[in-house]
Amino acid sequence: MSITEIERRGKWLLFILDNKYYLCSHLRMEGKYYIKPHTDEINKHEHIIFELDNGLDLRYHDVRKFGRMYLIEKENIESYEGVHKQGIEPIDDKLTKEYLYDKFKNSNLTMKELLLDQTIISGLGNIYADEVLYGAGINPERKGKDIKLEECERIKESSKKIIEKAIECGGTTIRSYTSSLGVIGHYQDYLMVHKREGEPCFKCGTIIKRIKIGGRSTYYCSKCQK
C-alpha cells in the first residue's frame, strides 16, 4: 500500500492511499507526525508507525492520546462527517460578511464559541479566535445575534489577516508544538491578547483580562473590544 498524496480539510489531514481508502487523521491538541529511521528507538508516545520503503518511518506521536484516525472509502469522503461539516477557511474568498452574518444572526452563543465552531469557520482554534476578535474589536462574550453586518466584515478581514500571518510564521508555539524536524512556529511573537493576562494592551494600555467561555480560557481587552 502506498500514500499517493496528502490533503487537508480544516484540521483534518487526508492521506490518499492507492487502494479504495482515505486515512483521515485529526491531531487534536498534541498529536504530531515524525519522520525517523527504522532503527530509532520507539518513543512510548509513538502509538502508530507506518514503515516506509526508504528506511524511514512515519510515526504518530500523541502524549494525551486525543488524536483520531479513520479509514474512509474514497467514494464516501465528501459525505464523511469530519469533512462534510467543515466550514469555510479564513483564506477562502467564499468567506464573506453575508455568510458570517447568516451564521451568527439567530445564535445565542457567544462570539468566542461561534468562532470555535468548525462548521462555520474551519481552522480557528482557541488562540486564533482570541486574536481574531481582538483584531475585529469585538468582545468575546457578545452574542451572535447581536453582531452587525459591518462587524462580520471586520471578523472576516481579521481572520484572513491573522491566519495568513500565522502560516507565514510557521504557526504558534506556546507549549508543546514542534514539527517533525523540531521546528517551532513564531506567531506567538505577534500575539496581542492570548496568554497576556495582566499585561497592558498594546493599543490602549488597558490590562488584558482572562475569562472562561465554554470551558476555554479567553483573553481580551475590555476597552478595545466593546
N, C-alpha and C positions, 0 to 999 in steps of 0.2 A: 504494500500500500504506500502511496506517495501523497505528499501535500503539494498540490499544484499551484495554489495561490492563497493569500491571506487577505481578507477584507475586514472592515469594521463597520458596525451599525451602532451608533451611540456608544455605549460602554461594552458592547459585545464584540469579541474577536471571532471571526468566522474563518476556520481553516477548511478550505475546499479540498476534498480528498478525490483521488482518482477512481473511486467507486461511486456508489449512489448516495453518499452521505456528506453532510457538513458536520464538522465538530464545532459546536458553539461554546465559547468559553467566556465567562464573566469573572473578572479578577476580584470583584467586591473591594474590600478595604485594603487588603495587604497582599493579594496574590501577585505573583510576578513570574516571568519565564527567564531561565538562564540557559545559555549555551555553554556546555562544558565537555571536555574529553571523556570518553567512556571510562577511562582509568581513574578519574577523580573520585574520591570518596563521596558516598551518598550522604548528604545532609539529612538530619532527622525531619526537617520540614519540607523536603522534596518528596511529594506524595505521588506524582505521576511522572514517568520518564519515557520519552519517545527516543528510541535508538535510531539515529540517522545512519546513512550508508557511507559517511565520510569520516568515521571515527569519533563523531561528536554526539552528544545527547542534547535534546531539548527537554529541560527539566522544569516542572511546575512546582514552585516554592510558595507555601502559604502557611504562615505561622498560626493564624487563627482559624484556618480551615473554613472560611466563609465563602470561598470561590465555588463556582458551579461549572460543570461541563455536561453537554448533552449531544448525543448523536441524532441529527435530524435528517430525514431523507430530503434530497435536493428538491424534489417536486413539492415539498411541503414547507420550504424555508420561508416563503413570503407570508404564509399563514401562521407560522410559529409565533407564539405569544411574545417571546423575547424580542423578536424582530418586528412583528406586525404592529406592536403597540408603541414603538419608538416615535417620539415626537420629532419636530424639525430641529436640525442642528443650528447653533448660533451663526455659523458662517454661511448658511444656505440662504439664497435670495428669497426662498419661499417663506422665510420668517418675516412676516410683515406686522405692522401695528394693528391691522384689522384682524389678522389671525389671532394675535395675543388678546386683543380686546374681546373677541368672541369666546375665548377660553376662560377669561377671567370674570366676565360681566355678571355671571349668576352665582359666583362662588363665595361662600362664607369662610373659606380657608384664608390664612394669612398669605402675604406675598412670598414670604420665605418658603412656606410649604409648597406653594404653586410652582416656584422656580425649581424646587427639588423633584417635582413630578416629571419623570422622564417621558411621559406620554404627551407632554406639552412642549417642552424644550429638552432635547436629548443631549446629555453630556455635561450639564451643570451639576457639580457636586456641592458639598457644604461650603467649601472655601469660595468657589467662584460665585455662588448665589449671594453670599455676603458682599462680595466685591461689585457684582452687577448692580445690586440695589443701592450701594453707596454711589456708584458712578451715575445712576439714574436719579439720585436724590429722593429715594422712596423709603419710608420707614418699613422695616420688615414685618411689623405687626399689622399693617393695614390690610384690610380685606380685599380680595379680588374684585368684588362687586363695586368697590369704591374707586377703582382705578380708572382714570380718564384715557381717552384715545391718545392724546398727546403724551401722556406718561408711558403708554405702551411703546410709542416711538422711542422714547428715551431708554426703555428697557431693551428694546431691540438693538439699538446702537451700542449701548453699554455691553451687552452680551457679546456682540461681534468683536468689539474692540478688545475686551479682556481675553477672550478665548484666542484670538489671533496673537496677542502678545504672549500669552501663556505657551502657545505652541512654539513660538519663536524662541522662548526661553527654555524649552525642554520640559515644561511642567513646573509643578511646585513641590519642593522637598521640605516638609516640616518635620517629619518624624522618620518613617521607615522606607520611603520610596527610593529605590535606585533602579537603574536599567540593568540589563544583563551584563553590561561591561562596567558596572559600578558608577555609571554617570548619574549625577544628580541634576535636578532641574534648578532654575534660578528665578522663577517668577515670585518666590517668596520675598525677594528683594524689592518687589514693587507693590506688595500688599498694602492697602490703605486702611483697612479696618480689621481684617481677620487676624486673630491672635494678638491684637494690640490693646486689650483691655487695660484701662488705667493710664494709657498714653494719650497725648494730645492729638487731636485731628490735625492732619497736615494742612487742611484748608482754613479752619477757623479756630483751632486751639482747644475746642471743647473736648473733654475727656471721653474717650471711647468706652462704651458700655458693652457688657456681655449679658445676654439673657438666654433663656431656653425657649425654643419654639418647636413644637412637635418632637421634643426629646433631643433636639440638636442645639449645640452651643451656637449662638448667633451674635455677631459683633456689628455695632453700628454707631453712628454719630447722631445724637438726638437733635442737633441744630441743623446739620446739613441734610438730614433725612427726616422730613416732616411727616 
